[in-house]
Amino acid sequence: MSASNFVQSSVTISPVVGTPGTEADPGYDKTVETRIASGPMGFGDYVKLSGEEGCALPAEAADVTAGIGGVVLGNASRGSGGSAYITGGYVTGDVVPVMIRGRVFVAAEGPVSALAVPYVNFTADNGAFRGDTGGGNAAALPGARFIHGAATGGVAVLEINHLGAAVGPTGATGPTGPTGPTGPTGPAGE
């Protein structure tokens, strides 16, 4: 055999190294909450956080734009349910790990670009990610961006930061503080 039989002739620029719902960067500072599924959801789907314990797929644009949610992390021992783009998922009553801060692999329902704002499909309790409004069926997800893009049906890397996203009502205005000292007199005009 000649040496040319062992030469690498091509390189994949963006190899897929994870599956939807898999943590993409273990070294990145992350926060994961444990919630109870209020319905079926797939690994890598976006879910809204509800109450103290629950999570559900978004059913309307406000469920996405409120920024109170995260991405469902997968569990190799779970295989019940899943969406059209994801095999495996959780069913009602399952304990679900939800990443609210960190980097995670997600399925691309439509093409997505690196560093772009992600959109989440909220129709038919979908929770899938895409790079556009999907004809009005997806809403922009605040506090998130794609780190790596993907073609339709591919796997992208999403960075999400929804720490402290839950905002309560604004409290009463506090009292006015004391007046500061008077500054020096300026020069006289002409």
Buried (B, 14 or more C-beta within 10 A) or exposed (E): EEEEEEEEEEEEEEEEEBBBBBBBBEEEEBBBBEBBBBBBBBBBBBBBBBEEEBBBBBBEBEBBBBBBBBBBBBBEEBEEBBBEBBBBBBEEEBEBBBBBBBBBBBBBBBBBEEEBBBBBBBBEBBBBBBBBBBEEBBBBBBBBBBBBBBEEEBBBBBBBBBEEBEEEEEEEEEEEEEEEEEEEEEEEEE
